[in-house]
Amino acid sequence: MRLLLVAPWWRDCRTFTEEESRELAAEYLEDMPDLEARRDRAAAALGLDLPDQAEVLARLREVAVGVGERFVLAFPPEDHAYAPLVKD
């Protein structure tokens, strides 16, 4: 939930950098200028403390890239592994 509130553009983050995230944020804010106010209201309603973008991007990278190093998601009927969504 924190990822969605802090960086709703996470699916477009391919390098997991703050610079990339800032560029994507600017695009989102053009379309929805009150995004930050909405985010803050949602976080308050849910009782969530929001981390900064650096923390969120680090966690996203860890989950998207790091977990795949330890686990392989397979499709049993065809017995082959899914390709990772994000490659390091």
N, C-alpha and C positions, 0 to 999 in steps of 0.2 A: 504494500500500500504506500509506503514511504517513497519507493521508486516512482510510482505513478504520480504522486503529488509533487515531488521535487523535479523530476525529469520525464514528463509525459511523452517526450519525443525519443525515449530510450531506444525504440526499435530502429531508429535511424542512426544511432551512435555506433559507428564501426571501429573508431580508434579509442573510444572511452576517455577522451581528453576533455578538459574543461573548455578549451578553445572551441572544439567541435560542438560541445553542448551549448555554449554561449551563442554560437551561430544558429543552431537549431531553435534555441529559445527565442531569439529575435524573430524568426519566422513565425513561431507560434503566437508571440505577443502582437504581431501585426494583425493576425486574424482574431485574436481574443485579448484585447488590451487589459481586461480585468482578470486575467488568469491568476496572477499572484494573489489578489484579494480572494478569489474563489478558493484557491489552494489553502490559504490561511484559514478561511472559514471551515473548510472541510477538515483540516487537521485539528482545529479546535473542537469541532463537533465529535470527532473520533478520539479526542484525547491524546493525539500523537505529537511528540516533539519531532520536528523535522531536522534531519542531518543536512550538512551543506552538500553542494553538488560534488565536491571532491570525494566525500565519503560514499555517496550514492554511486558514483561512477566506478570507484574502486571495488565496491561490493558487486556491482553489475559485471564487471570484468572477471572477478573471481568466480562468480557463478556461471557466467557464459563460457568462459574459457577453462578455468581451473577444474571445475567439476568434470568436464569432459575428459580430462586426462586420467581420471580415476574410474569413470563409469562409461559404459557404452550402451546406448539405447538401441535395442534390436527389435525388429519386426519378425516375430516367430513364424508366421505362415510362410514367409519367403526366406526366413533365416538370414537376413542381412541387416547390417547396422545402418541406422539413419545417419545421414550426413549432418555434421554440426551446423547450427544456424549461424554461428559466429566463429570465425577462424582467427587465430592469433597471428 
